[in-house]
Amino acid sequence: MEIFEYFQKGGPVMYLLLLCSVCVVAILIERFSFFKKAGKNIQKFVDDLPSAIAGKPFAEAASSCEKENNAASYVASEGLKAAAEGRDAQLALDMAYNNAAAQMRTGMGYLAMIVTLSPLLGLLGTIFGMINSFNIFSLQAGQPLAITGGIGEALIATGTGLCVAIFALVVHTYFAQKMDRILTCLDNTEAIVTSEIRKRG
């Protein structure tokens, strides 16, 4: 009950901050599931890729890559399939890489926005609370507790906004590091497949 009372004292801005925190949790759950799948055994796949596709027909190598369900296997299989079909393999690799990168960036912009927006919402709530506090003080002159209590309540929005921003920043940083690691693997995958295709002329 005490938490709900604090929530109400923070003012209407608290509902927006609650919405922001719910969005962060939703993105956290969805992105965690996505990155777990996209990065599954990815480093081992990249390490084994040169020997796995060396000398094999492109179609067979592509089928072999598709058995591994991660971002690097997707990029490799798209490039090898294009080579097997006589299409532009480099274009296929680039498009697959860009598609995978775009999927990994999904939700990251919203997290960055919430990191910036939450403290501003908290500040806005504090400003409204301060205005109300001074209005109370003007009506109840000679009662210093009226304004100090009002300021304390006004700062609830600021504190909540900072907590939401910190949470969103931690989540954003965690997934940004995951994305960098996977993108490095994708770069290496593209280089390996391109090298193998060039070897065969």
PyMOL CGO cylinders between C-alpha atoms (Angstrom):
from pymol import cmd
from pymol.cgo import CYLINDER

trace = [
    CYLINDER, 0.00, 0.00, 0.00, 2.89, 2.37, 0.80, 0.3, 1, 1, 1, 1, 1, 1,
    CYLINDER, 2.89, 2.37, 0.80, 4.34, 1.96, -2.71, 0.3, 1, 1, 1, 1, 1, 1,
    CYLINDER, 4.34, 1.96, -2.71, 0.98, 2.85, -4.25, 0.3, 1, 1, 1, 1, 1, 1,
    CYLINDER, 0.98, 2.85, -4.25, 0.77, 5.95, -2.04, 0.3, 1, 1, 1, 1, 1, 1,
    CYLINDER, 0.77, 5.95, -2.04, 4.25, 7.06, -3.17, 0.3, 1, 1, 1, 1, 1, 1,
    CYLINDER, 4.25, 7.06, -3.17, 3.21, 6.42, -6.76, 0.3, 1, 1, 1, 1, 1, 1,
    CYLINDER, 3.21, 6.42, -6.76, 0.18, 8.67, -6.38, 0.3, 1, 1, 1, 1, 1, 1,
    CYLINDER, 0.18, 8.67, -6.38, 2.22, 11.39, -4.69, 0.3, 1, 1, 1, 1, 1, 1,
    CYLINDER, 2.22, 11.39, -4.69, 4.52, 11.51, -7.72, 0.3, 1, 1, 1, 1, 1, 1,
    CYLINDER, 4.52, 11.51, -7.72, 1.69, 12.88, -9.83, 0.3, 1, 1, 1, 1, 1, 1,
    CYLINDER, 1.69, 12.88, -9.83, 0.37, 12.04, -13.32, 0.3, 1, 1, 1, 1, 1, 1,
    CYLINDER, 0.37, 12.04, -13.32, 3.90, 11.79, -14.75, 0.3, 1, 1, 1, 1, 1, 1,
    CYLINDER, 3.90, 11.79, -14.75, 4.34, 8.55, -12.79, 0.3, 1, 1, 1, 1, 1, 1,
    CYLINDER, 4.34, 8.55, -12.79, 1.96, 6.80, -15.18, 0.3, 1, 1, 1, 1, 1, 1,
    CYLINDER, 1.96, 6.80, -15.18, 4.21, 7.72, -18.11, 0.3, 1, 1, 1, 1, 1, 1,
    CYLINDER, 4.21, 7.72, -18.11, 7.24, 6.49, -16.18, 0.3, 1, 1, 1, 1, 1, 1,
    CYLINDER, 7.24, 6.49, -16.18, 5.41, 3.24, -15.42, 0.3, 1, 1, 1, 1, 1, 1,
    CYLINDER, 5.41, 3.24, -15.42, 4.70, 2.85, -19.14, 0.3, 1, 1, 1, 1, 1, 1,
    CYLINDER, 4.70, 2.85, -19.14, 8.40, 3.43, -19.90, 0.3, 1, 1, 1, 1, 1, 1,
    CYLINDER, 8.40, 3.43, -19.90, 9.47, 0.79, -17.37, 0.3, 1, 1, 1, 1, 1, 1,
    CYLINDER, 9.47, 0.79, -17.37, 6.97, -1.73, -18.79, 0.3, 1, 1, 1, 1, 1, 1,
    CYLINDER, 6.97, -1.73, -18.79, 8.36, -1.07, -22.28, 0.3, 1, 1, 1, 1, 1, 1,
    CYLINDER, 8.36, -1.07, -22.28, 11.92, -1.68, -21.04, 0.3, 1, 1, 1, 1, 1, 1,
    CYLINDER, 11.92, -1.68, -21.04, 10.91, -5.00, -19.47, 0.3, 1, 1, 1, 1, 1, 1,
    CYLINDER, 10.91, -5.00, -19.47, 9.06, -6.06, -22.65, 0.3, 1, 1, 1, 1, 1, 1,
    CYLINDER, 9.06, -6.06, -22.65, 12.09, -5.19, -24.83, 0.3, 1, 1, 1, 1, 1, 1,
    CYLINDER, 12.09, -5.19, -24.83, 14.38, -6.99, -22.36, 0.3, 1, 1, 1, 1, 1, 1,
    CYLINDER, 14.38, -6.99, -22.36, 12.38, -10.23, -22.59, 0.3, 1, 1, 1, 1, 1, 1,
    CYLINDER, 12.38, -10.23, -22.59, 11.98, -10.13, -26.39, 0.3, 1, 1, 1, 1, 1, 1,
    CYLINDER, 11.98, -10.13, -26.39, 15.59, -9.15, -27.13, 0.3, 1, 1, 1, 1, 1, 1,
    CYLINDER, 15.59, -9.15, -27.13, 17.02, -11.69, -24.70, 0.3, 1, 1, 1, 1, 1, 1,
    CYLINDER, 17.02, -11.69, -24.70, 15.16, -14.45, -26.53, 0.3, 1, 1, 1, 1, 1, 1,
    CYLINDER, 15.16, -14.45, -26.53, 16.25, -13.10, -29.93, 0.3, 1, 1, 1, 1, 1, 1,
    CYLINDER, 16.25, -13.10, -29.93, 19.95, -12.73, -29.06, 0.3, 1, 1, 1, 1, 1, 1,
    CYLINDER, 19.95, -12.73, -29.06, 20.02, -16.15, -27.42, 0.3, 1, 1, 1, 1, 1, 1,
    CYLINDER, 20.02, -16.15, -27.42, 18.87, -17.66, -30.71, 0.3, 1, 1, 1, 1, 1, 1,
    CYLINDER, 18.87, -17.66, -30.71, 20.98, -15.41, -32.97, 0.3, 1, 1, 1, 1, 1, 1,
    CYLINDER, 20.98, -15.41, -32.97, 24.16, -16.04, -30.99, 0.3, 1, 1, 1, 1, 1, 1,
    CYLINDER, 24.16, -16.04, -30.99, 23.70, -19.77, -30.31, 0.3, 1, 1, 1, 1, 1, 1,
    CYLINDER, 23.70, -19.77, -30.31, 27.06, -21.55, -30.91, 0.3, 1, 1, 1, 1, 1, 1,
    CYLINDER, 27.06, -21.55, -30.91, 27.99, -18.67, -33.22, 0.3, 1, 1, 1, 1, 1, 1,
    CYLINDER, 27.99, -18.67, -33.22, 31.70, -18.49, -32.38, 0.3, 1, 1, 1, 1, 1, 1,
    CYLINDER, 31.70, -18.49, -32.38, 32.18, -22.24, -32.84, 0.3, 1, 1, 1, 1, 1, 1,
    CYLINDER, 32.18, -22.24, -32.84, 30.28, -22.06, -36.14, 0.3, 1, 1, 1, 1, 1, 1,
    CYLINDER, 30.28, -22.06, -36.14, 32.56, -19.29, -37.45, 0.3, 1, 1, 1, 1, 1, 1,
    CYLINDER, 32.56, -19.29, -37.45, 35.69, -21.11, -36.27, 0.3, 1, 1, 1, 1, 1, 1,
    CYLINDER, 35.69, -21.11, -36.27, 34.62, -24.32, -38.04, 0.3, 1, 1, 1, 1, 1, 1,
    CYLINDER, 34.62, -24.32, -38.04, 33.26, -22.61, -41.18, 0.3, 1, 1, 1, 1, 1, 1,
    CYLINDER, 33.26, -22.61, -41.18, 36.45, -22.59, -43.33, 0.3, 1, 1, 1, 1, 1, 1,
    CYLINDER, 36.45, -22.59, -43.33, 36.90, -26.36, -43.05, 0.3, 1, 1, 1, 1, 1, 1,
    CYLINDER, 36.90, -26.36, -43.05, 33.14, -27.01, -43.21, 0.3, 1, 1, 1, 1, 1, 1,
    CYLINDER, 33.14, -27.01, -43.21, 32.72, -25.42, -46.66, 0.3, 1, 1, 1, 1, 1, 1,
    CYLINDER, 32.72, -25.42, -46.66, 36.17, -26.07, -48.17, 0.3, 1, 1, 1, 1, 1, 1,
    CYLINDER, 36.17, -26.07, -48.17, 35.88, -28.05, -51.40, 0.3, 1, 1, 1, 1, 1, 1,
    CYLINDER, 35.88, -28.05, -51.40, 32.17, -28.79, -50.97, 0.3, 1, 1, 1, 1, 1, 1,
    CYLINDER, 32.17, -28.79, -50.97, 29.66, -27.91, -53.70, 0.3, 1, 1, 1, 1, 1, 1,
    CYLINDER, 29.66, -27.91, -53.70, 28.08, -24.57, -52.82, 0.3, 1, 1, 1, 1, 1, 1,
    CYLINDER, 28.08, -24.57, -52.82, 24.56, -26.01, -52.54, 0.3, 1, 1, 1, 1, 1, 1,
    CYLINDER, 24.56, -26.01, -52.54, 25.73, -28.74, -50.16, 0.3, 1, 1, 1, 1, 1, 1,
    CYLINDER, 25.73, -28.74, -50.16, 27.71, -26.24, -48.10, 0.3, 1, 1, 1, 1, 1, 1,
    CYLINDER, 27.71, -26.24, -48.10, 24.65, -23.96, -47.88, 0.3, 1, 1, 1, 1, 1, 1,
    CYLINDER, 24.65, -23.96, -47.88, 22.48, -26.84, -46.65, 0.3, 1, 1, 1, 1, 1, 1,
    CYLINDER, 22.48, -26.84, -46.65, 25.12, -27.71, -44.07, 0.3, 1, 1, 1, 1, 1, 1,
    CYLINDER, 25.12, -27.71, -44.07, 25.17, -24.10, -42.81, 0.3, 1, 1, 1, 1, 1, 1,
    CYLINDER, 25.17, -24.10, -42.81, 21.39, -23.95, -42.53, 0.3, 1, 1, 1, 1, 1, 1,
    CYLINDER, 21.39, -23.95, -42.53, 21.45, -26.73, -39.94, 0.3, 1, 1, 1, 1, 1, 1,
    CYLINDER, 21.45, -26.73, -39.94, 22.95, -24.25, -37.48, 0.3, 1, 1, 1, 1, 1, 1,
    CYLINDER, 22.95, -24.25, -37.48, 20.20, -21.82, -36.56, 0.3, 1, 1, 1, 1, 1, 1,
    CYLINDER, 20.20, -21.82, -36.56, 22.07, -18.60, -35.79, 0.3, 1, 1, 1, 1, 1, 1,
    CYLINDER, 22.07, -18.60, -35.79, 22.82, -15.25, -37.44, 0.3, 1, 1, 1, 1, 1, 1,
    CYLINDER, 22.82, -15.25, -37.44, 26.17, -16.33, -38.93, 0.3, 1, 1, 1, 1, 1, 1,
    CYLINDER, 26.17, -16.33, -38.93, 24.70, -19.49, -40.48, 0.3, 1, 1, 1, 1, 1, 1,
    CYLINDER, 24.70, -19.49, -40.48, 21.98, -17.36, -42.08, 0.3, 1, 1, 1, 1, 1, 1,
    CYLINDER, 21.98, -17.36, -42.08, 24.53, -15.03, -43.69, 0.3, 1, 1, 1, 1, 1, 1,
    CYLINDER, 24.53, -15.03, -43.69, 26.77, -17.90, -44.84, 0.3, 1, 1, 1, 1, 1, 1,
    CYLINDER, 26.77, -17.90, -44.84, 23.92, -19.94, -46.30, 0.3, 1, 1, 1, 1, 1, 1,
    CYLINDER, 23.92, -19.94, -46.30, 22.53, -16.95, -48.23, 0.3, 1, 1, 1, 1, 1, 1,
    CYLINDER, 22.53, -16.95, -48.23, 25.92, -16.26, -49.82, 0.3, 1, 1, 1, 1, 1, 1,
    CYLINDER, 25.92, -16.26, -49.82, 26.57, -19.90, -50.67, 0.3, 1, 1, 1, 1, 1, 1,
    CYLINDER, 26.57, -19.90, -50.67, 23.09, -20.38, -52.14, 0.3, 1, 1, 1, 1, 1, 1,
    CYLINDER, 23.09, -20.38, -52.14, 23.61, -17.35, -54.35, 0.3, 1, 1, 1, 1, 1, 1,
    CYLINDER, 23.61, -17.35, -54.35, 26.94, -18.77, -55.53, 0.3, 1, 1, 1, 1, 1, 1,
    CYLINDER, 26.94, -18.77, -55.53, 25.31, -22.14, -56.25, 0.3, 1, 1, 1, 1, 1, 1,
    CYLINDER, 25.31, -22.14, -56.25, 22.58, -20.46, -58.31, 0.3, 1, 1, 1, 1, 1, 1,
    CYLINDER, 22.58, -20.46, -58.31, 24.99, -18.25, -60.23, 0.3, 1, 1, 1, 1, 1, 1,
    CYLINDER, 24.99, -18.25, -60.23, 23.75, -15.05, -58.62, 0.3, 1, 1, 1, 1, 1, 1,
    CYLINDER, 23.75, -15.05, -58.62, 25.89, -12.25, -57.17, 0.3, 1, 1, 1, 1, 1, 1,
    CYLINDER, 25.89, -12.25, -57.17, 27.19, -13.87, -53.99, 0.3, 1, 1, 1, 1, 1, 1,
    CYLINDER, 27.19, -13.87, -53.99, 28.69, -10.66, -52.58, 0.3, 1, 1, 1, 1, 1, 1,
    CYLINDER, 28.69, -10.66, -52.58, 25.36, -8.87, -52.96, 0.3, 1, 1, 1, 1, 1, 1,
    CYLINDER, 25.36, -8.87, -52.96, 23.55, -11.76, -51.25, 0.3, 1, 1, 1, 1, 1, 1,
    CYLINDER, 23.55, -11.76, -51.25, 26.06, -11.71, -48.39, 0.3, 1, 1, 1, 1, 1, 1,
    CYLINDER, 26.06, -11.71, -48.39, 25.73, -7.96, -47.94, 0.3, 1, 1, 1, 1, 1, 1,
    CYLINDER, 25.73, -7.96, -47.94, 21.93, -8.10, -47.97, 0.3, 1, 1, 1, 1, 1, 1,
    CYLINDER, 21.93, -8.10, -47.97, 21.85, -10.98, -45.48, 0.3, 1, 1, 1, 1, 1, 1,
    CYLINDER, 21.85, -10.98, -45.48, 24.29, -9.12, -43.22, 0.3, 1, 1, 1, 1, 1, 1,
    CYLINDER, 24.29, -9.12, -43.22, 22.20, -5.94, -43.37, 0.3, 1, 1, 1, 1, 1, 1,
    CYLINDER, 22.20, -5.94, -43.37, 18.98, -7.85, -42.64, 0.3, 1, 1, 1, 1, 1, 1,
    CYLINDER, 18.98, -7.85, -42.64, 20.56, -9.59, -39.65, 0.3, 1, 1, 1, 1, 1, 1,
    CYLINDER, 20.56, -9.59, -39.65, 21.98, -6.29, -38.35, 0.3, 1, 1, 1, 1, 1, 1,
    CYLINDER, 21.98, -6.29, -38.35, 18.60, -4.56, -38.74, 0.3, 1, 1, 1, 1, 1, 1,
    CYLINDER, 18.60, -4.56, -38.74, 16.89, -7.32, -36.74, 0.3, 1, 1, 1, 1, 1, 1,
    CYLINDER, 16.89, -7.32, -36.74, 19.48, -6.96, -33.98, 0.3, 1, 1, 1, 1, 1, 1,
    CYLINDER, 19.48, -6.96, -33.98, 18.92, -3.19, -33.76, 0.3, 1, 1, 1, 1, 1, 1,
    CYLINDER, 18.92, -3.19, -33.76, 15.17, -3.63, -33.26, 0.3, 1, 1, 1, 1, 1, 1,
    CYLINDER, 15.17, -3.63, -33.26, 14.13, -2.03, -29.97, 0.3, 1, 1, 1, 1, 1, 1,
    CYLINDER, 14.13, -2.03, -29.97, 17.53, -0.45, -29.31, 0.3, 1, 1, 1, 1, 1, 1,
    CYLINDER, 17.53, -0.45, -29.31, 16.29, 2.97, -30.43, 0.3, 1, 1, 1, 1, 1, 1,
    CYLINDER, 16.29, 2.97, -30.43, 13.37, 2.77, -28.00, 0.3, 1, 1, 1, 1, 1, 1,
    CYLINDER, 13.37, 2.77, -28.00, 15.74, 1.93, -25.15, 0.3, 1, 1, 1, 1, 1, 1,
    CYLINDER, 15.74, 1.93, -25.15, 17.94, 4.91, -26.04, 0.3, 1, 1, 1, 1, 1, 1,
    CYLINDER, 17.94, 4.91, -26.04, 14.86, 7.15, -26.13, 0.3, 1, 1, 1, 1, 1, 1,
    CYLINDER, 14.86, 7.15, -26.13, 13.69, 5.93, -22.70, 0.3, 1, 1, 1, 1, 1, 1,
    CYLINDER, 13.69, 5.93, -22.70, 17.16, 6.58, -21.23, 0.3, 1, 1, 1, 1, 1, 1,
    CYLINDER, 17.16, 6.58, -21.23, 16.83, 10.22, -22.31, 0.3, 1, 1, 1, 1, 1, 1,
    CYLINDER, 16.83, 10.22, -22.31, 13.09, 10.65, -21.77, 0.3, 1, 1, 1, 1, 1, 1,
    CYLINDER, 13.09, 10.65, -21.77, 12.69, 9.20, -18.26, 0.3, 1, 1, 1, 1, 1, 1,
    CYLINDER, 12.69, 9.20, -18.26, 14.79, 11.81, -16.38, 0.3, 1, 1, 1, 1, 1, 1,
    CYLINDER, 14.79, 11.81, -16.38, 13.03, 14.57, -18.32, 0.3, 1, 1, 1, 1, 1, 1,
    CYLINDER, 13.03, 14.57, -18.32, 9.63, 13.17, -17.33, 0.3, 1, 1, 1, 1, 1, 1,
    CYLINDER, 9.63, 13.17, -17.33, 10.83, 12.99, -13.73, 0.3, 1, 1, 1, 1, 1, 1,
    CYLINDER, 10.83, 12.99, -13.73, 11.99, 16.59, -13.90, 0.3, 1, 1, 1, 1, 1, 1,
    CYLINDER, 11.99, 16.59, -13.90, 8.64, 17.63, -15.36, 0.3, 1, 1, 1, 1, 1, 1,
    CYLINDER, 8.64, 17.63, -15.36, 6.83, 15.90, -12.52, 0.3, 1, 1, 1, 1, 1, 1,
    CYLINDER, 6.83, 15.90, -12.52, 9.07, 17.64, -10.01, 0.3, 1, 1, 1, 1, 1, 1,
    CYLINDER, 9.07, 17.64, -10.01, 8.38, 21.04, -11.56, 0.3, 1, 1, 1, 1, 1, 1,
    CYLINDER, 8.38, 21.04, -11.56, 4.62, 20.48, -11.33, 0.3, 1, 1, 1, 1, 1, 1,
    CYLINDER, 4.62, 20.48, -11.33, 5.05, 19.27, -7.75, 0.3, 1, 1, 1, 1, 1, 1,
    CYLINDER, 5.05, 19.27, -7.75, 7.10, 22.35, -6.82, 0.3, 1, 1, 1, 1, 1, 1,
    CYLINDER, 7.10, 22.35, -6.82, 4.46, 24.63, -8.30, 0.3, 1, 1, 1, 1, 1, 1,
    CYLINDER, 4.46, 24.63, -8.30, 1.80, 22.89, -6.21, 0.3, 1, 1, 1, 1, 1, 1,
    CYLINDER, 1.80, 22.89, -6.21, 4.04, 23.14, -3.12, 0.3, 1, 1, 1, 1, 1, 1,
    CYLINDER, 4.04, 23.14, -3.12, 4.44, 26.90, -3.50, 0.3, 1, 1, 1, 1, 1, 1,
    CYLINDER, 4.44, 26.90, -3.50, 0.69, 27.26, -4.01, 0.3, 1, 1, 1, 1, 1, 1,
    CYLINDER, 0.69, 27.26, -4.01, 0.11, 25.38, -0.74, 0.3, 1, 1, 1, 1, 1, 1,
    CYLINDER, 0.11, 25.38, -0.74, 2.72, 27.55, 1.00, 0.3, 1, 1, 1, 1, 1, 1,
    CYLINDER, 2.72, 27.55, 1.00, 1.05, 30.75, -0.14, 0.3, 1, 1, 1, 1, 1, 1,
    CYLINDER, 1.05, 30.75, -0.14, -2.26, 29.50, 1.24, 0.3, 1, 1, 1, 1, 1, 1,
    CYLINDER, -2.26, 29.50, 1.24, -0.77, 28.23, 4.51, 0.3, 1, 1, 1, 1, 1, 1,
    CYLINDER, -0.77, 28.23, 4.51, 1.69, 30.97, 5.45, 0.3, 1, 1, 1, 1, 1, 1,
    CYLINDER, 1.69, 30.97, 5.45, 3.70, 30.31, 8.55, 0.3, 1, 1, 1, 1, 1, 1,
    CYLINDER, 3.70, 30.31, 8.55, 3.64, 26.52, 8.09, 0.3, 1, 1, 1, 1, 1, 1,
    CYLINDER, 3.64, 26.52, 8.09, 7.10, 25.57, 6.72, 0.3, 1, 1, 1, 1, 1, 1,
    CYLINDER, 7.10, 25.57, 6.72, 6.25, 21.85, 6.80, 0.3, 1, 1, 1, 1, 1, 1,
    CYLINDER, 6.25, 21.85, 6.80, 3.65, 22.44, 4.11, 0.3, 1, 1, 1, 1, 1, 1,
    CYLINDER, 3.65, 22.44, 4.11, 6.26, 23.41, 1.52, 0.3, 1, 1, 1, 1, 1, 1,
    CYLINDER, 6.26, 23.41, 1.52, 9.00, 20.99, 2.64, 0.3, 1, 1, 1, 1, 1, 1,
    CYLINDER, 9.00, 20.99, 2.64, 6.57, 18.08, 2.55, 0.3, 1, 1, 1, 1, 1, 1,
    CYLINDER, 6.57, 18.08, 2.55, 5.41, 19.14, -0.89, 0.3, 1, 1, 1, 1, 1, 1,
    CYLINDER, 5.41, 19.14, -0.89, 9.00, 19.34, -2.20, 0.3, 1, 1, 1, 1, 1, 1,
    CYLINDER, 9.00, 19.34, -2.20, 9.70, 15.84, -0.84, 0.3, 1, 1, 1, 1, 1, 1,
    CYLINDER, 9.70, 15.84, -0.84, 6.70, 14.50, -2.73, 0.3, 1, 1, 1, 1, 1, 1,
    CYLINDER, 6.70, 14.50, -2.73, 7.74, 16.36, -5.88, 0.3, 1, 1, 1, 1, 1, 1,
    CYLINDER, 7.74, 16.36, -5.88, 11.16, 14.67, -5.85, 0.3, 1, 1, 1, 1, 1, 1,
    CYLINDER, 11.16, 14.67, -5.85, 9.53, 11.23, -6.06, 0.3, 1, 1, 1, 1, 1, 1,
    CYLINDER, 9.53, 11.23, -6.06, 9.04, 11.75, -9.81, 0.3, 1, 1, 1, 1, 1, 1,
    CYLINDER, 9.04, 11.75, -9.81, 12.70, 12.71, -10.26, 0.3, 1, 1, 1, 1, 1, 1,
    CYLINDER, 12.70, 12.71, -10.26, 13.93, 9.67, -8.36, 0.3, 1, 1, 1, 1, 1, 1,
    CYLINDER, 13.93, 9.67, -8.36, 11.62, 7.36, -10.30, 0.3, 1, 1, 1, 1, 1, 1,
    CYLINDER, 11.62, 7.36, -10.30, 12.68, 8.86, -13.62, 0.3, 1, 1, 1, 1, 1, 1,
    CYLINDER, 12.68, 8.86, -13.62, 16.35, 8.32, -12.82, 0.3, 1, 1, 1, 1, 1, 1,
    CYLINDER, 16.35, 8.32, -12.82, 15.71, 4.71, -11.76, 0.3, 1, 1, 1, 1, 1, 1,
    CYLINDER, 15.71, 4.71, -11.76, 13.89, 3.95, -15.01, 0.3, 1, 1, 1, 1, 1, 1,
    CYLINDER, 13.89, 3.95, -15.01, 16.67, 5.62, -17.04, 0.3, 1, 1, 1, 1, 1, 1,
    CYLINDER, 16.67, 5.62, -17.04, 19.40, 3.65, -15.24, 0.3, 1, 1, 1, 1, 1, 1,
    CYLINDER, 19.40, 3.65, -15.24, 17.51, 0.39, -15.80, 0.3, 1, 1, 1, 1, 1, 1,
    CYLINDER, 17.51, 0.39, -15.80, 17.04, 1.18, -19.50, 0.3, 1, 1, 1, 1, 1, 1,
    CYLINDER, 17.04, 1.18, -19.50, 20.72, 2.16, -19.85, 0.3, 1, 1, 1, 1, 1, 1,
    CYLINDER, 20.72, 2.16, -19.85, 21.91, -1.12, -18.33, 0.3, 1, 1, 1, 1, 1, 1,
    CYLINDER, 21.91, -1.12, -18.33, 19.63, -3.12, -20.65, 0.3, 1, 1, 1, 1, 1, 1,
    CYLINDER, 19.63, -3.12, -20.65, 20.73, -1.08, -23.69, 0.3, 1, 1, 1, 1, 1, 1,
    CYLINDER, 20.73, -1.08, -23.69, 24.43, -1.53, -22.87, 0.3, 1, 1, 1, 1, 1, 1,
    CYLINDER, 24.43, -1.53, -22.87, 24.02, -5.29, -22.34, 0.3, 1, 1, 1, 1, 1, 1,
    CYLINDER, 24.02, -5.29, -22.34, 22.37, -5.81, -25.72, 0.3, 1, 1, 1, 1, 1, 1,
    CYLINDER, 22.37, -5.81, -25.72, 24.73, -3.38, -27.49, 0.3, 1, 1, 1, 1, 1, 1,
    CYLINDER, 24.73, -3.38, -27.49, 27.64, -5.56, -26.39, 0.3, 1, 1, 1, 1, 1, 1,
    CYLINDER, 27.64, -5.56, -26.39, 25.80, -8.69, -27.54, 0.3, 1, 1, 1, 1, 1, 1,
    CYLINDER, 25.80, -8.69, -27.54, 25.15, -7.06, -30.90, 0.3, 1, 1, 1, 1, 1, 1,
    CYLINDER, 25.15, -7.06, -30.90, 28.80, -6.01, -31.34, 0.3, 1, 1, 1, 1, 1, 1,
    CYLINDER, 28.80, -6.01, -31.34, 29.98, -9.57, -30.66, 0.3, 1, 1, 1, 1, 1, 1,
    CYLINDER, 29.98, -9.57, -30.66, 27.54, -11.07, -33.16, 0.3, 1, 1, 1, 1, 1, 1,
    CYLINDER, 27.54, -11.07, -33.16, 28.31, -8.43, -35.81, 0.3, 1, 1, 1, 1, 1, 1,
    CYLINDER, 28.31, -8.43, -35.81, 32.00, -9.28, -35.51, 0.3, 1, 1, 1, 1, 1, 1,
    CYLINDER, 32.00, -9.28, -35.51, 31.13, -12.92, -36.16, 0.3, 1, 1, 1, 1, 1, 1,
    CYLINDER, 31.13, -12.92, -36.16, 29.05, -11.88, -39.17, 0.3, 1, 1, 1, 1, 1, 1,
    CYLINDER, 29.05, -11.88, -39.17, 31.97, -9.86, -40.56, 0.3, 1, 1, 1, 1, 1, 1,
    CYLINDER, 31.97, -9.86, -40.56, 34.21, -12.90, -40.21, 0.3, 1, 1, 1, 1, 1, 1,
    CYLINDER, 34.21, -12.90, -40.21, 31.58, -15.16, -41.78, 0.3, 1, 1, 1, 1, 1, 1,
    CYLINDER, 31.58, -15.16, -41.78, 31.24, -12.88, -44.79, 0.3, 1, 1, 1, 1, 1, 1,
    CYLINDER, 31.24, -12.88, -44.79, 35.02, -12.76, -45.22, 0.3, 1, 1, 1, 1, 1, 1,
    CYLINDER, 35.02, -12.76, -45.22, 35.32, -16.57, -45.03, 0.3, 1, 1, 1, 1, 1, 1,
    CYLINDER, 35.32, -16.57, -45.03, 32.56, -17.22, -47.57, 0.3, 1, 1, 1, 1, 1, 1,
    CYLINDER, 32.56, -17.22, -47.57, 33.87, -14.51, -49.93, 0.3, 1, 1, 1, 1, 1, 1,
    CYLINDER, 33.87, -14.51, -49.93, 37.36, -16.00, -49.74, 0.3, 1, 1, 1, 1, 1, 1,
    CYLINDER, 37.36, -16.00, -49.74, 36.09, -19.51, -50.53, 0.3, 1, 1, 1, 1, 1, 1,
    CYLINDER, 36.09, -19.51, -50.53, 34.08, -18.26, -53.52, 0.3, 1, 1, 1, 1, 1, 1,
    CYLINDER, 34.08, -18.26, -53.52, 37.05, -16.33, -54.90, 0.3, 1, 1, 1, 1, 1, 1,
    CYLINDER, 37.05, -16.33, -54.90, 39.29, -19.37, -54.60, 0.3, 1, 1, 1, 1, 1, 1,
    CYLINDER, 39.29, -19.37, -54.60, 37.02, -21.23, -56.98, 0.3, 1, 1, 1, 1, 1, 1,
    CYLINDER, 37.02, -21.23, -56.98, 37.02, -18.38, -59.47, 0.3, 1, 1, 1, 1, 1, 1,
]
cmd.load_cgo(trace, "trace")
